[in-house]
């Protein structure tokens, strides 16, 4: 007579819970590093955009003897001076950029180049070194993001007092503590 053995292979509930717990612990260790890397990549992207736009604005100025305005969210064609010459600017030899500007942050964040009365105290001594400038402007970022961008551009995150990171250097902000901060990065100053 053959005895029928009931051998079942598989995992017990305790073993499955143990494996899930290990995966959860590993995920909690790795996830913050991934999110931090994503944030660092966004900061790097802004700094690289500012460097490219600085050269672009200088070329535009060399060709036209004017500082440009470029606002992708504005539907008026004359607000896109780096892509088209709808304003019939004398000496324009563009397009100066290949595509519309896009913020690496939230899609609702405005990201544009403006020129005019944007004063900057680059050396942080309390007096404006440039009264007119062309700037990369974007808003909707938080204070930590603004400070990280300023530190990447000016290396000034540890400044306090009247020479605070949000007042001096090539990066300034409208609000150093609140979400929704508007950030100004000087591209070219006069």
N, C-alpha and C positions, 0 to 999 in steps of 0.2 A: 504494500500500500504506500502510495506516494503522499507524503505530507505536503500540503500546499502552504508555502511560506508567504507571508504578507510583508515583503520587504519593499518599503516605499522610500525612494530617495527624494530629497528636497531640503528646504530650509524651514526651520521652526520659526514661529512668530518672534521669539526672543532674538534669534540670529538676524532676522530682517530689521527689527528695531535697532539693533546694534549697528548694522551697516548704515542705516538711514541716519543715525546719530553721528557717526563718523563723517559721513558726507556733509551733514549740516555744519559740523565744526570746521571742516576744511573750507566750506563755502564762506563761512563767517570770517575766516582768516584771509581769504583771497579777495573777496568782494570789495573791501575798502581800498585795497591797492589798485584794483582795476578802475574804480571810480576816481581815485586820485590821479591815475595816469591819464584818464580821459580829460579831467579838468586841466592838468598840466599841458596836454596837447592843445586845448582851446587857447590857453594863455600864449603858448608858443606861436600858434596860428595868428593871433592878433599882432604880436610883435613882428612876425615876418610880413604880415600885410602892411604894417606901418612902414617898415623898411622899403618894401616895394613901392608903396604909394609916395614915399619921400622922393625917390628917384623919378617917379612919374610926374609928380607935381613940379619938380625942378625942370624937367623936360618941357612940360606944358608952359611954364613961365618963360623958359628960354625962347620958345617958339612964338609966344603970343604977348609977352611982357605983361601978363595978367596971372593972378592966382585963380585956380579953378574952383567951381562948385559942382559937386556930383552927389545927387540924392536919388537913389533907386526907387524910393517910395513915392517920389513926386511924379505925377503923371505928365507934367509939363516937359516937353522935349528939351527945352533950354536948360533944364536942371541936370542934364546928363552930359556935361561938357567934356568929360574924359572919354566918352564913347562916340559922341556925334557933335557936329558943328552946327546944330540947329540955331544957335545964336549968331552965326556968321562972324565968328571971331577971326580977326585978321591974323594971319600967320599960323593958324591951326593946322597941324600935320598929323592928326590922330587917325584912328583911335589910339588912345594912350593906355587903355586897359583892354583886356580880351573879353571880359564879361562883367556883368553887374556885380557890385560889391555885395557880399553876404557875410553876416556875422556868424562866427562859429558857435555862438551861444544860441539861446532860444530864437525860434524863427520870428517872433514878434519884436525882437530887438532891432531898433533902428541902427544903421551902420552907414555912414556917409562922410564925404569930404566937404568941408565948408571953409571959406576964406573970408577974412575981415577982421573986426576988432576983437581978437582973441589974445589978450595979454598973457605973457608967460614970464615967470621969475625963474629962469633956468638955474641960476646959481644958488637960489634959496636965501638970498640976503634981504628979502622983504621989498625989493624994488623990481618993477617989471623990466626985463631985459629986451623984450619984444612986445610992441603994442599991437602989431598986425601980424597975423600968421594964417597959414593954411593948416587945418587940423583934421584928424580922423576923429569923428564923434560917434559914440554909440551909447545907448542907454538901456536900462532894464537889467543891469548886472548888480550883484550884491557887493557890499563893501570889501569882503575878502577877495573877490575876483579883481576888483579895482586895485586893491593894494598889491596883489600878485603881479598884475600887469605893470604897475608903476615900478615895482622892484625889478622886474625883468628889463625895463627900459632904463631906469635911472639908478638902480641899485641903492634904493633909499628907504627900504621898508622899516628900518629901525629909527628913523627920524621922528622927533616929537617937537612940540612947541611951535614957534613961529615958522620954523623951517620944516614943518611936517610934510610927509610924503605927498599929501593931497594938495598942498599949496605951492611947493617948489618943484623944479625940474621940468622935464618935457612932457610930463603927464600931470594933469590936474583934474579935479572932480568937483561937481556941484555940491556933493554931499558925501562926507567921508564915513558915515555910520549907517545909513539906511539902505534898504533894498531899493532898487529902482534908480540907482546912481547913474548920472550921466558922466561919461568919461571923455576927456579931451586929450588927444595925443598930438603934440606939435610935430608937424611934418616939415614946414619951412617957416622961418620967422623973418620979419623985417622990422 
